[in-house]
Amino acid sequence: MTASSLKLTFFLPLAFCLGLWAGPHLLTTPVQSPTASIKDKSTKSETAVKIKAPGEPNLSQNNSSLESTPAEILLQVLENPDRHARERELETLGSSHFRHQSDWEKRLTEITDQVDRTSYLKGIILEWSKSDPLSALNYLTNASLGTRIQLVPVAVSEWAKRDPKTAEKWVTSSSFGEVRTQATESLYRAWALLSPEAAAQNSLSFSDVSLRERALSGVLQEWSANDLPAVAAFTATIKEGSLRSVALRAVAEEMARRNPLEAIRWANAELSTSNSNTGAIVSTVASIAGMEQPSAILEWLVNLPQTADTASAIAGVSSYRAEADPSFAEQGYLKLPAHAQEIAAASIAGTLGATNPLRGQEWLRQQSTPMQSVLTEEFTRGWASTHQEAAQRWVQTLAPGPNRAAAERGLKNSLPID
């Protein structure tokens, strides 16, 4: 393997961390409900809450809290310094206020923090959608884009649990954009819990490619968590290349997350077929399962046919192992086959540069001379990615020669491209 190919391989694991956001910020189409008004027009007064319903916030052990008004209870929740607990309690409180027909719209205006307000509103929308999802969705029409992206899928998912076909009609009639994209995935995830086969077949009916892929991915991830053989049989019927890749990736993600060793067995079965997308399976299983079972995943990877995707996966999992197990960087990687040693060594160098430069310098001195230049470049690149000035000072201490030239290349290549 050449030095240039090692450089390329070291960059490939970055694909594990990449994510994409897409979709124009357009409003969903408001739909009028024939049976309910847009707002919850409760006529009940702000009476004291005497009984705490099951699942509602456990605000105090004092009996006095049982006599608190909804406004007072909200204030107590907002004073909780634990933001995660506060957001959970706000969601529960929103559901309770809607269920008991408190003046939740007034309470909503009293919450100034946007995240807290969305948490409270999420509870309202969740409860509202159980009885009248269309009105809940109409209410969200006037909300901000960020709020709609978070809460429209909540309402659609609740709707789909009882009437997926009608929920689907609403989603497909809404305007294109990120709200619709998120709602589509939420719809099909909920539908998959009721009837995965029907949900999977319906997901293929979208004419829009991105929506079709998002819907199919949502169905297969839920389905594969419960019935992998049925999912495997369904994905085998998908012949179209890009759609099959989406399907395989969705299953690989869920399998790798839930049972890394089972994911290896599933991947081997898929890789043995002629029409499988090797890259999608290998990279997905390695990037997710490799964090939980790096030794088993690395052993699997080095025995696969060697491709660019496999080399990238070996580099990525070697980085995981180097960070989690110091002995792997010292001697463990030397037990790998020769082709994997070179890939792993470059990955280890970069990982040590980014996480432990002092140890990395000592490690570099122990490596064989033919690899010194490549490893020095990767080590410097990794170091400069986290502490550029310290890496620059170290490079200046090196004697003129191949290693210093390699370090200077690593320093240069770590800089962002203008």
C-alpha positions as CSV (number, residue, x, y, z in Angstrom):
1,M,0.0,0.0,0.0
2,T,1.5,3.4,-1.0
3,A,1.8,6.4,1.2
4,S,-0.7,8.3,-0.8
5,S,-3.3,5.5,-0.4
6,L,-2.7,5.5,3.3
7,K,-3.4,9.3,3.4
8,L,-6.7,8.8,1.6
9,T,-7.7,5.9,3.9
10,F,-7.1,8.0,6.9
11,F,-9.5,10.6,5.7
12,L,-12.3,8.1,4.8
13,P,-13.4,7.3,8.4
14,L,-14.6,10.9,8.6
15,A,-17.5,9.7,6.6
16,F,-18.8,7.9,9.8
17,C,-19.4,11.3,11.4
18,L,-20.9,13.2,8.5
19,G,-24.6,14.2,8.5
20,L,-26.8,16.0,6.0
21,W,-29.7,18.5,6.5
22,A,-31.9,19.2,3.5
23,G,-35.3,20.7,2.8
24,P,-36.5,24.2,2.2
25,H,-38.2,26.0,5.1
26,L,-41.7,26.0,3.9
27,L,-45.0,26.0,5.8
28,T,-47.2,23.0,6.2
29,T,-50.6,23.4,4.6
30,P,-53.2,24.3,7.2
31,V,-56.3,22.1,7.2
32,Q,-59.6,22.9,8.8
33,S,-61.0,20.3,11.2
34,P,-64.7,19.7,10.6
35,T,-65.3,18.6,14.1
36,A,-63.2,20.7,16.4
37,S,-61.9,24.2,16.9
38,I,-58.3,25.1,16.5
39,K,-57.9,26.1,20.1
40,D,-58.8,24.5,23.4
41,K,-61.5,26.8,24.6
42,S,-61.9,25.6,28.1
43,T,-64.3,27.5,30.4
44,K,-62.9,26.0,33.6
45,S,-61.3,28.3,36.1
46,E,-57.9,28.1,37.6
47,T,-58.9,25.9,40.5
48,A,-56.5,24.3,42.8
49,V,-55.1,21.0,41.9
50,K,-56.0,18.6,44.7
51,I,-55.0,15.2,43.2
52,K,-51.8,14.4,41.3
53,A,-52.6,12.1,38.4
54,P,-50.3,9.2,37.8
55,G,-47.2,10.2,35.7
56,E,-47.5,13.9,36.6
57,P,-44.5,15.8,37.9
58,N,-43.4,14.9,41.4
59,L,-42.8,18.5,42.5
60,S,-42.7,18.2,46.3
61,Q,-43.3,15.8,49.1
62,N,-45.1,18.6,51.0
63,N,-48.9,18.4,51.3
64,S,-49.1,22.1,50.5
65,S,-48.1,21.3,46.9
66,L,-51.4,19.4,46.5
67,E,-53.3,22.7,46.8
68,S,-51.2,24.6,44.3
69,T,-52.8,26.2,41.2
70,P,-51.6,25.2,37.7
71,A,-49.7,28.5,37.5
72,E,-47.9,27.8,40.8
73,I,-47.0,24.3,39.8
74,L,-45.6,25.6,36.5
75,L,-43.5,28.1,38.4
76,Q,-42.1,25.3,40.6
77,V,-41.2,23.2,37.6
78,L,-39.5,26.1,35.9
79,E,-37.3,26.6,39.0
80,N,-35.8,23.1,38.6
81,P,-32.1,23.7,37.8
82,D,-31.8,20.2,36.2
83,R,-32.8,21.1,32.6
84,H,-33.4,17.5,31.5
85,A,-35.7,16.8,34.4
86,R,-37.3,20.2,33.9
87,E,-38.1,19.5,30.3
88,R,-39.5,16.1,31.1
89,E,-41.7,17.5,33.8
90,L,-42.9,20.4,31.5
91,E,-44.0,17.8,28.9
92,T,-45.9,15.9,31.5
93,L,-47.4,19.1,32.9
94,G,-48.5,20.2,29.5
95,S,-50.3,16.9,29.0
96,S,-51.9,17.3,32.4
97,H,-53.0,20.8,31.8
98,F,-54.6,19.9,28.5
99,R,-56.3,16.8,29.9
100,H,-57.7,18.8,32.9
101,Q,-58.6,21.8,30.6
102,S,-56.5,24.3,32.5
103,D,-55.8,27.5,30.7
104,W,-52.7,26.1,29.0
105,E,-52.5,28.9,26.4
106,K,-52.1,31.4,29.2
107,R,-49.5,29.2,30.8
108,L,-47.6,28.9,27.5
109,T,-47.2,32.7,27.4
110,E,-45.6,32.6,30.9
111,I,-42.7,30.4,29.7
112,T,-40.0,32.6,28.2
113,D,-37.4,30.0,27.5
114,Q,-37.9,28.6,24.0
115,V,-36.8,25.0,24.8
116,D,-38.9,24.9,28.0
117,R,-41.9,26.3,26.1
118,T,-41.5,23.6,23.4
119,S,-41.3,20.9,26.0
120,Y,-44.6,22.1,27.6
121,L,-46.3,22.4,24.2
122,K,-45.1,18.9,23.3
123,G,-47.1,17.5,26.2
124,I,-50.2,19.5,25.0
125,I,-49.8,18.4,21.4
126,L,-49.3,14.8,22.4
127,E,-52.4,14.7,24.5
128,W,-54.5,16.7,22.0
129,S,-53.5,14.4,19.2
130,K,-55.0,11.4,21.0
131,S,-58.5,12.9,20.5
132,D,-58.2,15.3,17.6
133,P,-54.9,15.3,15.8
134,L,-56.1,17.5,13.0
135,S,-56.9,20.4,15.3
136,A,-53.5,19.9,17.0
137,L,-51.8,20.1,13.6
138,N,-53.8,23.2,12.7
139,Y,-52.8,24.9,15.9
140,L,-49.1,24.3,14.9
141,T,-49.6,26.0,11.6
142,N,-48.8,29.3,13.2
143,A,-45.9,28.1,15.2
144,S,-42.3,28.8,14.3
145,L,-40.5,26.5,11.9
146,G,-38.3,25.0,14.6
147,T,-41.4,24.2,16.7
148,R,-43.2,22.7,13.8
149,I,-40.2,20.5,12.9
150,Q,-40.2,19.1,16.4
151,L,-43.9,18.8,17.1
152,V,-45.7,18.1,13.8
153,P,-44.1,14.6,13.8
154,V,-45.4,14.1,17.4
155,A,-49.0,14.8,16.3
156,V,-48.6,12.7,13.1
157,S,-47.1,9.8,14.9
158,E,-50.0,9.8,17.4
159,W,-52.5,10.0,14.6
160,A,-50.8,7.2,12.7
161,K,-51.2,4.8,15.7
162,R,-55.0,4.8,15.1
163,D,-55.5,5.8,11.5
164,P,-52.3,5.7,9.4
165,K,-54.1,6.1,6.1
166,T,-55.7,9.4,7.0
167,A,-52.5,10.6,8.6
168,E,-50.7,9.7,5.4
169,K,-53.2,11.8,3.3
170,W,-52.5,14.8,5.6
171,V,-48.7,14.4,5.3
172,T,-48.8,14.0,1.5
173,S,-51.0,17.1,1.1
174,S,-48.7,19.3,3.1
175,S,-46.1,21.6,1.6
176,F,-42.6,20.3,0.8
177,G,-39.9,21.0,3.3
178,E,-38.2,19.8,6.4
179,V,-41.5,19.7,8.4
180,R,-43.0,17.3,5.8
181,T,-39.8,15.2,5.7
182,Q,-39.7,14.7,9.5
183,A,-43.4,14.1,9.6
184,T,-43.1,11.4,6.9
185,E,-40.5,9.4,8.8
186,S,-42.5,9.8,12.1
187,L,-45.7,8.6,10.3
188,Y,-44.1,5.5,8.9
189,R,-42.3,4.6,12.1
190,A,-45.6,4.6,13.9
191,W,-47.3,2.7,11.1
192,A,-44.6,0.1,11.2
193,L,-45.7,-0.8,14.8
194,L,-49.2,-1.6,13.6
195,S,-48.6,-3.2,10.2
196,P,-45.0,-3.2,9.0
197,E,-45.7,-5.0,5.8
198,A,-48.4,-2.5,4.8
199,A,-46.3,0.5,5.9
200,A,-43.3,-0.8,3.9
201,Q,-45.3,-1.3,0.7
202,N,-46.9,2.2,1.1
203,S,-43.6,3.8,1.6
204,L,-42.6,2.8,-1.9
205,S,-45.5,4.7,-3.4
206,F,-43.9,8.1,-3.0
207,S,-42.9,9.8,-6.3
208,D,-40.5,12.0,-4.5
209,V,-37.2,10.1,-4.1
210,S,-36.1,11.7,-0.8
211,L,-39.5,11.1,0.9
212,R,-39.6,7.5,-0.4
213,E,-36.2,6.8,1.0
214,R,-37.0,8.5,4.4
215,A,-40.3,6.7,4.8
216,L,-38.7,3.3,3.9
217,S,-35.8,3.9,6.3
218,G,-38.2,4.7,9.1
219,V,-40.3,1.5,8.5
220,L,-37.3,-0.8,8.2
221,Q,-35.6,0.5,11.4
222,E,-38.7,-0.1,13.5
223,W,-39.5,-3.4,11.8
224,S,-35.9,-4.8,12.0
225,A,-35.9,-4.3,15.8
226,N,-38.7,-6.9,16.0
227,D,-38.6,-9.3,13.0
228,L,-35.3,-9.4,11.2
229,P,-36.2,-12.4,9.0
230,A,-39.3,-10.6,7.6
231,V,-37.2,-7.5,7.0
232,A,-34.6,-9.5,5.2
233,A,-37.2,-11.1,3.0
234,F,-38.7,-7.7,2.1
235,T,-35.4,-6.1,1.3
236,A,-34.6,-8.9,-1.0
237,T,-37.5,-7.9,-3.2
238,I,-36.1,-4.4,-3.6
239,K,-34.1,-4.3,-6.9
240,E,-33.6,-0.6,-7.5
241,G,-30.0,0.3,-6.6
242,S,-30.3,3.5,-4.5
243,L,-33.4,2.3,-2.7
244,R,-31.9,-1.0,-1.9
245,S,-28.9,0.8,-0.4
246,V,-31.2,2.9,1.8
247,A,-33.0,-0.3,2.9
248,L,-29.7,-2.1,3.7
249,R,-28.3,0.9,5.6
250,A,-31.5,1.2,7.7
251,V,-31.4,-2.4,8.7
252,A,-27.6,-2.3,9.3
253,E,-28.0,0.7,11.6
254,E,-30.6,-0.9,13.7
255,M,-28.9,-4.3,13.9
256,A,-25.5,-2.8,14.7
257,R,-27.0,-0.7,17.5
258,R,-29.0,-3.5,19.1
259,N,-26.7,-6.5,18.6
260,P,-23.3,-6.0,17.1
261,L,-22.5,-9.7,16.8
262,E,-25.8,-10.5,15.2
263,A,-25.1,-7.6,12.8
264,I,-21.9,-9.3,11.7
265,R,-23.8,-12.5,10.9
266,W,-26.5,-10.6,9.1
267,A,-23.9,-8.6,7.1
268,N,-22.1,-11.8,6.1
269,A,-25.3,-13.2,4.7
270,E,-26.1,-10.0,2.8
271,L,-22.5,-9.7,1.5
272,S,-22.7,-13.2,0.1
273,T,-25.5,-12.1,-2.4
274,S,-24.4,-10.7,-5.7
275,N,-26.7,-7.6,-5.6
276,S,-25.8,-6.3,-2.1
277,N,-24.3,-2.9,-1.7
278,T,-21.1,-3.9,0.1
279,G,-20.0,-0.3,0.9
280,A,-23.3,0.6,2.7
281,I,-23.3,-2.6,4.8
282,V,-19.6,-2.5,5.8
283,S,-19.3,1.1,6.6
284,T,-22.6,1.2,8.6
285,V,-22.0,-1.9,10.7
286,A,-18.4,-0.9,11.4
287,S,-19.1,2.7,12.3
288,I,-21.8,1.8,14.8
289,A,-21.0,-1.7,16.1
290,G,-17.3,-0.9,16.1
291,M,-17.8,1.5,19.1
292,E,-19.3,-1.3,21.2
293,Q,-17.4,-4.4,20.0
294,P,-14.2,-3.1,18.3
295,S,-12.2,-6.3,18.6
296,A,-14.9,-8.5,17.0
297,I,-15.7,-5.9,14.3
298,L,-12.0,-5.5,13.5
299,E,-11.5,-9.2,13.2
300,W,-14.5,-9.4,10.9
301,L,-13.2,-6.5,8.7
302,V,-9.7,-7.8,8.1
303,N,-11.1,-11.1,6.8
304,L,-13.3,-9.4,4.2
305,P,-12.3,-8.8,0.6
306,Q,-10.2,-5.6,0.7
307,T,-11.9,-2.6,-0.9
308,A,-11.7,1.1,-0.2
309,D,-14.8,0.8,2.0
310,T,-13.2,-2.0,4.0
311,A,-9.9,-0.1,4.4
312,S,-11.9,3.0,5.6
313,A,-13.7,0.8,8.1
314,I,-10.5,-0.8,9.4
315,A,-9.0,2.7,9.9
316,G,-12.1,3.9,11.8
317,V,-12.4,0.9,14.1
318,S,-8.6,1.0,14.7
319,S,-9.1,4.6,15.9
320,Y,-11.8,3.4,18.3
321,R,-9.6,0.7,19.7
322,A,-6.6,3.0,20.1
323,E,-8.6,5.4,22.1
324,A,-10.2,2.7,24.3
325,D,-7.4,0.3,24.7
326,P,-3.8,1.6,25.0
327,S,-2.3,-1.9,24.5
328,F,-3.8,-2.0,21.0
329,A,-1.7,1.0,20.0
330,E,1.5,-0.5,21.6
331,Q,1.4,-4.1,20.4
332,G,-2.1,-5.2,19.5
333,Y,-2.3,-3.8,16.0
334,L,0.9,-5.8,15.1
335,K,-1.2,-9.0,15.4
336,L,-3.3,-7.9,12.4
337,P,-2.6,-9.1,8.9
338,A,0.1,-7.0,7.1
339,H,-2.3,-5.0,5.0
340,A,-4.4,-4.1,8.0
341,Q,-1.3,-3.2,10.1
342,E,-0.4,-0.3,7.7
343,I,-4.0,1.0,7.7
344,A,-4.3,0.7,11.5
345,A,-0.9,2.3,12.2
346,A,-1.8,5.4,10.3
347,S,-5.1,5.6,12.1
348,I,-3.5,5.1,15.5
349,A,-1.0,7.9,14.7
350,G,-3.7,10.4,14.0
351,T,-5.7,9.3,17.0
352,L,-2.8,9.7,19.4
353,G,-2.0,13.1,17.9
354,A,-5.5,14.3,18.6
355,T,-5.9,12.7,22.0
356,N,-2.5,12.2,23.6
357,P,0.4,13.9,21.8
358,L,3.1,13.1,24.4
359,R,2.3,9.4,24.2
360,G,2.1,9.7,20.5
361,Q,5.6,11.1,20.2
362,E,7.0,8.2,22.1
363,W,5.0,5.8,20.0
364,L,6.3,7.3,16.8
365,R,9.9,6.7,17.9
366,Q,9.1,3.0,18.3
367,Q,7.8,2.5,14.8
368,S,9.8,1.0,11.9
369,T,11.7,3.5,9.7
370,P,9.9,2.8,6.4
371,M,6.6,3.9,8.0
372,Q,8.0,6.9,9.9
373,S,7.2,9.6,7.3
374,V,3.6,8.5,6.8
375,L,2.9,8.1,10.5
376,T,4.6,11.4,11.4
377,E,2.4,13.2,8.9
378,E,-0.8,11.6,10.2
379,F,0.3,12.3,13.8
380,T,0.9,15.9,13.1
381,R,-2.4,16.3,11.2
382,G,-4.3,14.8,14.2
383,W,-2.4,17.0,16.7
384,A,-2.9,20.2,14.7
385,S,-6.7,19.4,14.4
386,T,-7.0,19.9,18.2
387,H,-4.0,22.0,19.2
388,Q,-2.6,23.7,16.2
389,E,-0.1,26.0,18.0
390,A,1.4,23.2,20.1
391,A,1.8,21.1,17.0
392,Q,3.5,24.0,15.2
393,R,6.0,24.4,18.0
394,W,6.8,20.7,18.0
395,V,7.4,20.6,14.2
396,Q,9.9,23.5,14.6
397,T,12.0,21.3,17.0
398,L,12.4,18.5,14.5
399,A,15.7,18.2,12.7
400,P,15.6,18.9,8.9
401,G,14.9,15.7,7.0
402,P,12.1,13.4,5.8
403,N,10.3,13.3,9.1
404,R,10.2,17.1,9.5
405,A,9.0,17.4,5.9
406,A,6.2,14.9,6.6
407,A,5.3,16.8,9.8
408,E,5.1,20.1,7.9
409,R,2.8,18.4,5.3
410,G,0.5,17.1,8.1
411,L,0.4,20.6,9.6
412,K,-0.5,22.2,6.3
413,N,-3.1,19.6,5.5
414,S,-4.8,20.1,8.9
415,L,-5.6,23.8,8.1
416,P,-9.0,24.6,6.7
417,I,-9.2,25.2,3.0
418,D,-10.3,28.8,2.2
